[in-house]
């Protein structure tokens, strides 16, 4: 009842059998488990039915990673939001809540009860090893406000969000997928920077916090997922009373240190309530039973963990009954991409390109989508304004308009008349970009990183406040 296993097949019966046989708290659907809306709904329904038959009174954790941008398991099944840095750039928090509420309604229609988002990591910029554009930005206060806005959107539809990855993955030099990062900053420094968004989310009632495979020197050499001091800090310094869930237990940041089963027992003993993606669910379950039987893991600790998970999912069920079931506007991701885009240009307030454009960069399919969307506004291809699409956060170049589809680290090294932070490269994001370039939508984003020229949204805000 404390394990959430990965499922990588489109077979609903297999997913249901896994839940029933291993008495799982739930399942996380990975990319290979997602093919169509009908197939996903069949799988989530089978999981829910299997869990309900397993002598429990709370619904199953039926989950996936749906952050937006580069981490979006449901891509192709509905509207596709840009990365979280786009939301962090927004100057209208209500628009962030509305967008994630729409995404959550779509997820709920597919049968999901939990989403492994939002990202509460504060990125330190180009030296960030893995988070980058997945973070809402470099300012802890702004990141915290964005996390809260997204959290409120998810909860409005009865989908449980999880702030991740405590103690913060945006300021370490290694990727926990491939090694154990070591955080050498002091706890005082971390409290003011990395911990701050988690504290904001906790203050506003986040139901879950995900611990990451990151060793904090002041807490010892173990990753936070298995470090008692990490959970103690969450409970006693940040007053967190919800569910503490581990990051995926098949990542090198923990597998290099523990064998299968031992890692899950260590995490529970340290204070985790929910174990995500054990390498071997059957072996992990047996290891937990053995640890309780021989006294290595106190039964009271396991009961506490199960109790927290059960209470959270009872809350999820109650929220779901009351949730807004308004139809999902199929254009919400395009609208979000346009209104959250960040633009620095001398031509604020109108069209940013001529009647024709020359598109460079990105993938051919991306240029084709953008060209088709621009054509909707009467803007053709060939000559005219040059537009360069940067697909890498470190990329830079020269054009009349330079667009960062990833993190905008390379924009200061670019030469352009107009700079755009789009933070996404999905079809919805590119269509939103076309709306901005054509002057049909005013870009409402400000830069989520330092060192950039003034954004059009900054000028608009100054005008309103002047």
C-alpha positions in Angstrom: 0.0 0.0 0.0 3.1 2.3 -0.1 4.5 1.4 -3.5 3.8 3.1 -6.8 5.1 0.9 -9.6 6.0 1.9 -13.1 3.8 0.5 -15.9 5.3 0.5 -19.5 2.7 -1.5 -21.5 -0.6 -0.6 -23.2 -2.2 -3.7 -21.7 -4.9 -2.7 -19.1 -5.2 -6.3 -17.7 -1.5 -6.5 -17.0 -1.6 -3.2 -15.1 -4.6 -4.4 -13.0 -2.9 -7.7 -12.2 0.2 -5.9 -11.0 -1.8 -3.7 -8.6 -3.8 -6.7 -7.3 -0.8 -9.1 -7.0 1.5 -6.7 -5.2 -1.2 -4.7 -3.3 0.2 -1.5 -4.7 -0.8 2.0 -3.7 -0.9 2.7 -7.4 0.8 3.0 -10.7 2.7 5.6 -12.7 2.1 5.3 -16.4 5.3 5.8 -18.5 5.6 6.7 -22.1 5.2 3.1 -23.5 1.9 2.8 -21.6 0.3 5.6 -23.4 -1.1 5.2 -26.9 -4.5 6.8 -27.2 -7.1 8.4 -25.0 -9.3 5.3 -25.3 -6.4 2.9 -24.3 -5.3 5.2 -21.4 -8.9 5.3 -20.1 -9.2 1.5 -20.3 -5.9 1.2 -18.3 -6.8 3.7 -15.6 -10.2 2.1 -15.2 -8.7 -1.3 -14.8 -6.2 0.0 -12.2 -9.0 1.7 -10.3 -11.1 -1.5 -10.3 -8.3 -3.7 -9.2 -7.5 -1.3 -6.3 -11.1 -1.1 -5.2 -11.2 -4.9 -5.0 -8.1 -5.0 -2.8 -9.9 -4.4 0.5 -9.2 -0.7 0.8 -11.4 2.3 1.2 -9.4 4.9 -0.7 -8.9 5.2 -4.4 -5.7 4.2 -6.2 -2.9 6.5 -7.1 -3.2 6.6 -10.9 -0.4 8.9 -12.0 2.0 10.1 -14.6 4.6 12.9 -15.2 2.8 15.8 -16.9 4.8 18.9 -16.2 4.6 20.4 -19.7 7.5 21.1 -22.0 10.1 18.3 -22.2 8.3 16.1 -19.6 4.8 15.4 -20.8 3.8 11.7 -20.9 0.4 12.5 -22.3 1.7 14.4 -25.3 -0.5 13.9 -28.3 -3.6 13.1 -26.2 -4.6 16.7 -25.6 -3.4 20.3 -25.3 0.3 20.5 -24.6 1.5 23.2 -22.2 5.0 24.7 -22.5 7.6 24.1 -19.9 7.1 25.4 -16.3 9.5 28.3 -17.0 6.8 29.7 -19.2 4.4 29.7 -16.2 7.2 31.2 -14.1 7.5 34.0 -16.6 3.8 34.9 -16.5 2.8 38.1 -14.8 -0.8 36.9 -14.3 -1.0 34.2 -11.6 -4.6 33.6 -12.4 -3.7 32.5 -15.9 -1.3 29.9 -14.5 -4.0 28.5 -12.2 -6.5 28.4 -15.1 -4.1 26.6 -17.4 -3.2 23.9 -14.9 -6.9 23.6 -13.9 -7.7 22.9 -17.5 -4.8 20.3 -17.8 -6.0 18.7 -14.6 -9.6 18.4 -15.9 -8.2 16.7 -18.9 -6.2 14.3 -16.8 -9.2 13.6 -14.6 -11.2 12.7 -17.7 -8.5 10.2 -18.6 -8.8 8.6 -15.1 -5.7 10.1 -13.4 -5.8 11.0 -9.7 -2.2 12.1 -9.2 0.3 14.2 -11.2 4.0 14.3 -10.4 4.2 18.1 -10.8 4.8 21.0 -10.3 8.6 21.5 -10.2 9.6 23.5 -7.1 13.3 23.5 -8.0 15.0 26.9 -8.3 17.4 26.8 -11.3 20.8 28.5 -11.0 21.0 29.0 -14.8 23.1 27.5 -17.4 25.2 25.4 -15.0 22.0 23.6 -13.9 22.7 20.0 -14.7 19.2 18.7 -15.4 16.3 20.9 -14.5 16.7 24.0 -16.6 13.5 25.0 -18.4 11.5 22.6 -16.2 12.0 25.2 -13.3 9.9 28.3 -13.0 13.0 30.4 -12.8 15.9 31.7 -10.7 14.0 33.8 -8.1 12.8 31.6 -5.1 9.8 33.9 -4.4 8.6 33.8 -8.0 9.1 30.1 -8.2 7.1 29.6 -5.0 4.3 31.7 -6.3 4.2 29.8 -9.6 4.2 26.4 -7.8 1.2 27.6 -5.6 -0.7 28.8 -8.6 -0.2 25.5 -10.5 -1.0 23.5 -7.3 -4.3 25.4 -7.0 -5.2 24.5 -10.6 -4.5 20.8 -10.1 -6.5 20.6 -6.9 -9.5 22.4 -8.4 -10.0 19.3 -10.6 -9.3 16.8 -7.9 -5.8 15.8 -9.1 -3.2 15.5 -6.3 0.0 17.5 -7.1 3.5 16.9 -5.7 6.1 19.6 -5.3 9.5 18.2 -6.4 12.5 17.6 -5.9 13.2 18.5 -2.2 15.9 19.6 -1.2 16.1 21.2 -4.7 17.7 19.9 -7.9 18.3 23.2 -9.6 21.6 24.1 -7.9 23.6 20.9 -8.0 26.2 19.9 -10.6 25.1 16.3 -11.3 22.0 14.7 -12.6 20.6 12.2 -10.1 19.5 10.0 -13.0 23.1 9.1 -13.5 24.9 9.9 -10.2 24.3 11.2 -6.7 24.6 15.0 -6.6 26.1 16.4 -3.4 24.8 19.7 -2.2 27.5 21.5 -0.2 25.6 24.8 0.5 24.7 25.5 4.1 21.2 24.9 5.4 20.8 28.7 5.8 21.7 29.2 2.2 19.3 26.4 1.1 16.5 27.8 3.3 16.7 31.1 1.5 17.0 29.7 -2.0 16.2 26.0 -2.7 13.8 25.3 0.2 11.8 28.5 -0.2 9.4 27.3 -2.9 8.7 24.1 -1.0 7.9 26.2 2.1 5.5 28.3 0.1 3.8 25.2 -1.3 3.5 23.7 2.2 2.1 26.9 3.7 -0.6 26.7 1.0 -1.5 23.1 1.6 0.4 21.0 -1.0 -0.6 17.4 -0.4 2.7 15.8 -1.4 6.4 16.7 -1.5 8.8 14.5 -3.5 12.3 14.0 -2.1 15.2 13.8 -4.5 18.3 11.7 -4.7 20.5 14.6 -3.5 22.9 14.4 -0.6 23.0 17.5 1.5 26.4 17.7 3.3 24.9 18.9 6.6 22.6 15.9 6.6 25.2 13.3 5.8 26.2 11.3 2.8 22.9 9.6 2.0 20.5 10.9 -0.6 17.6 12.9 0.8 15.3 10.0 -0.1 16.9 7.8 2.5 18.2 10.5 4.9 16.2 10.8 8.2 17.4 14.5 8.5 15.7 15.4 5.3 12.3 14.2 6.5 12.9 15.6 9.9 13.5 19.0 8.3 10.3 18.7 6.2 8.2 17.7 9.3 9.7 20.0 12.0 11.3 23.0 10.2 8.7 23.3 7.3 5.7 21.9 9.3 4.8 19.5 6.5 2.0 17.1 7.4 1.3 15.6 4.0 2.7 12.6 2.1 6.4 12.5 1.5 7.1 10.6 -1.7 10.5 9.5 -3.0 11.7 10.2 -6.5 12.0 7.2 -8.8 13.9 4.5 -7.0 15.4 3.2 -10.2 17.7 6.2 -10.6 21.5 5.9 -10.2 21.4 8.5 -7.4 20.0 5.7 -5.2 20.7 2.4 -7.0 24.5 3.0 -6.8 24.1 2.8 -3.0 21.4 0.3 -2.3 20.2 -3.0 -3.7 16.6 -3.6 -4.7 14.4 -3.8 -1.7 17.0 -2.4 0.6 16.5 1.1 -0.9 12.8 1.0 -0.3 13.1 -0.1 3.3 15.8 2.6 3.9 13.4 5.3 2.5 10.5 4.1 4.7 12.7 3.9 7.8 14.0 7.4 7.1 10.5 8.9 6.9 9.1 8.4 3.4 5.4 7.6 3.1 5.3 6.6 -0.6 7.9 4.8 -2.7 7.9 5.7 -6.4 9.1 3.2 -9.1 10.8 0.5 -7.1 13.2 -1.5 -9.4 11.4 -4.7 -8.6 7.9 -4.1 -7.0 7.6 -7.8 -5.8 11.0 -7.8 -4.3 10.4 -4.4 -2.7 7.2 -5.5 -1.1 8.7 -8.7 0.3 11.7 -6.7 1.7 9.3 -4.4 3.5 7.3 -7.3 4.9 10.6 -8.9 6.1 11.8 -5.7 7.6 8.6 -5.3 9.6 8.7 -8.9 10.7 12.3 -8.8 11.9 11.9 -5.4 13.5 14.2 -3.5 11.1 11.3 -1.3 10.1 8.9 -0.5 13.0 5.3 -1.5 12.2 4.3 1.9 13.5 6.3 3.7 10.8 4.6 1.6 8.1 1.2 2.3 9.6 2.0 6.0 9.7 2.9 6.0 6.0 -0.2 4.0 4.9 -2.4 6.3 7.0 -1.0 9.5 5.3 -1.5 8.0 1.9 -5.0 6.9 2.7 -6.0 10.3 4.1 -4.6 12.0 1.0 -6.5 9.8 -1.4 -9.7 10.2 0.6 -9.2 13.9 0.2 -8.6 13.4 -3.5 -11.9 11.5 -3.8 -13.8 14.2 -2.0 -12.3 16.9 -4.2 -13.0 14.9 -7.3 -16.7 14.8 -6.4 -16.8 18.6 -6.0 -14.5 19.3 -8.9 -15.2 21.6 -11.8 -16.2 19.4 -14.7 -16.5 22.2 -17.3 -15.4 21.0 -20.8 -11.8 21.5 -21.5 -11.0 24.3 -24.0 -8.9 22.7 -26.6 -7.0 26.0 -27.1 -5.8 26.5 -23.5 -2.2 25.4 -24.2 -1.9 27.7 -27.3 -3.4 30.6 -25.3 -1.0 29.9 -22.4 2.1 29.7 -24.6 1.2 33.1 -26.2 0.3 35.0 -23.1 3.2 33.6 -21.1 5.8 34.3 -23.8 8.5 36.8 -23.0 9.4 39.3 -25.6 12.1 42.0 -25.7 11.5 44.3 -28.7 11.3 47.9 -29.7 8.0 47.0 -31.4 6.0 46.2 -28.3 2.3 46.3 -28.7 1.9 45.1 -32.3 3.1 42.8 -35.1 6.7 41.7 -34.7 7.2 40.4 -38.2 6.5 41.6 -41.8 4.0 40.1 -44.2 6.5 37.3 -45.0 9.1 35.5 -43.0 12.1 33.3 -43.4 12.2 30.5 -40.8 15.4 28.8 -39.7 16.4 26.5 -36.9 14.4 23.9 -35.0 13.2 20.8 -36.8 11.5 20.9 -40.2 8.2 19.8 -38.7 8.4 22.7 -36.2 9.0 25.2 -38.9 6.1 23.8 -40.9 3.7 24.1 -37.9 4.9 27.7 -37.3 4.5 28.6 -41.0 1.0 27.2 -41.1 0.0 29.1 -38.0 1.5 32.3 -39.4 -0.5 31.7 -42.6 -3.7 31.9 -40.5 -2.7 35.5 -39.9 -1.9 36.2 -43.5 1.9 36.0 -43.1 3.7 34.0 -45.8 7.1 32.5 -46.2 10.1 33.8 -48.2 12.1 36.9 -47.5 10.8 39.4 -45.1 11.6 39.0 -41.4 14.1 36.3 -40.5 13.1 34.1 -37.5 15.5 31.7 -35.9 14.2 28.9 -33.6 16.7 27.9 -30.9 16.1 24.3 -29.8 18.8 24.2 -27.1 19.0 26.3 -23.9 22.7 27.0 -24.7 21.9 27.9 -28.4 22.4 31.3 -29.9 22.3 33.0 -33.3 21.6 36.0 -35.4 18.2 36.9 -37.0 15.6 39.6 -36.8 13.7 37.5 -34.3 15.5 34.9 -32.2 13.2 32.5 -30.3 14.3 30.3 -27.4 12.2 27.2 -27.4 14.1 25.9 -24.4 15.7 27.8 -21.6 16.8 31.3 -22.8 20.5 31.0 -21.6 21.8 31.6 -25.1 19.7 34.7 -25.9 22.2 37.2 -24.4 24.8 35.8 -26.9 22.4 36.2 -29.8 22.0 39.3 -32.1 18.5 40.2 -32.9 15.9 43.1 -33.0 13.4 41.0 -31.1 14.1 38.3 -28.5 11.4 35.7 -27.5 11.3 33.3 -24.7 8.8 30.6 -25.7 9.9 27.8 -23.3 8.2 25.1 -25.5 8.4 23.5 -28.9 5.0 21.6 -29.0 2.5 22.4 -31.8 0.5 24.4 -29.3 3.5 26.5 -28.3 4.5 27.2 -31.9 0.9 28.2 -32.7 1.0 30.5 -29.7 4.3 31.9 -31.0 2.6 32.7 -34.3 -0.2 34.6 -32.5 2.5 36.7 -30.7 4.5 37.4 -33.8 1.4 38.4 -35.7 0.4 40.8 -32.9 -2.8 38.9 -32.3 -1.9 38.2 -28.6 0.1 40.5 -26.3 3.0 38.5 -24.7 2.5 38.8 -20.9 5.7 37.2 -19.8 8.7 38.7 -18.0 12.2 37.1 -17.9 12.5 34.4 -15.3 16.3 34.7 -15.5 18.6 37.7 -14.9 20.7 39.6 -17.5 18.0 40.1 -20.2 16.8 43.3 -21.8 13.5 44.7 -20.5 10.5 42.7 -21.6 7.4 44.1 -23.2 5.4 42.9 -20.3 7.7 45.0 -17.9 6.9 48.1 -20.0 3.2 47.4 -19.8 3.3 46.8 -16.1 5.2 50.1 -15.6 2.6 51.9 -17.6 -0.2 50.5 -15.5 1.6 51.3 -12.3 2.9 54.8 -13.3 
